[in-house]
Amino acid sequence: MLEESGDRVTPQGLLYKDLSHFVNADGNYIFCRYWEPPGPPRALVMIIHGAGEHSGRYAEVVSMLTKQSLFVFSHDHIGHGQSEGKRMIGSDFRIYVRDCLQHLDLMKDRHPGLQIFLFAHSMGGLVAIYILHERPEDIAGVVFVSPLVILNPEAATPMKVQDYIDDPLNYHGPVRVRFAAMLLNAVTSVEKVLPTITSRMLLLHGDADKLCDVSGSYHFYKTAASSDKTLKVFEGSFHQLHKELTEVTEEMFELIEKWLSDRLSLVET
């Protein structure tokens, strides 16, 4: 069940008691979003967002997923969006992983028997890798989009930079040294984890991504031990593939839909 919040408020001044949320192990209030499909859900999908942004920036992805009868859920990482915590002051990357596992457990309890897929973008991809390492039995498959990145909004997809800037829930300050160091340490440590990954995965990346070199996805694809893995590189595309040119997003969504449909069929048989 969701925790009662009393008079605690989001960084934007909204009462948590009026919003979906959970309380993490440190007592911080974590804002959640849920999108139900029109009919009975076939599976659950957790969206894990990237650094500096929030869970509300995936409307196009959510629409695509709910049309496939998937129940979608997400939350704003601590220090992001409408969750508590100092903005982009990360001390331990494990906190993001821990909070995601807590949310996963909540949803497993509410929807017993349903498989869980992950859709992980940017820093969220790094979180997802650690989840796969620690709890592979809980995850039916993962869609990775431009994983393992350090935030620099000015280098994002050019046609969408203004979209990022205009969103008040995004972080608009400089990348803090402490946060950058935390991410770099997490990326370095993940090298030991990659060979343990055996889950189904779909890796998507643009070869013009200025935030995360596409070579990282090639390396991930070659190193992961999964027997069901697919890598698709979009030529001339940037970091936020789900907010790219129409022809790119349409191709990407068609690929994700087919990939999920095939794996859901395997799960349901």
Buried (B, 14 or more C-beta within 10 A) or exposed (E): EEBEBEEBBBBEEEEBBEBEBBBBEEEBBBBBBEBEBEEEBBBBBBBBBBBBBBBBBBEEBBEBBBEBBBBBBBBBBBBBBBBBBEBBEBEEBEBBBBBBBBBBEBBBEEBEEBBBBBBBBBBBBBBBBBBBBBBEEBBBBBBBBBBBBBBBBEBBBEEBBEBBEEBEBBBEEEBBEEBBEBBEEBBEEBEEBBEBBBBBBBBBBBBBBBBBBBEBBBBBBEBBEBEBBBBBBBEEBBBBBBBBBEEBBEBBBEBBBEBBEEBBEEBEE
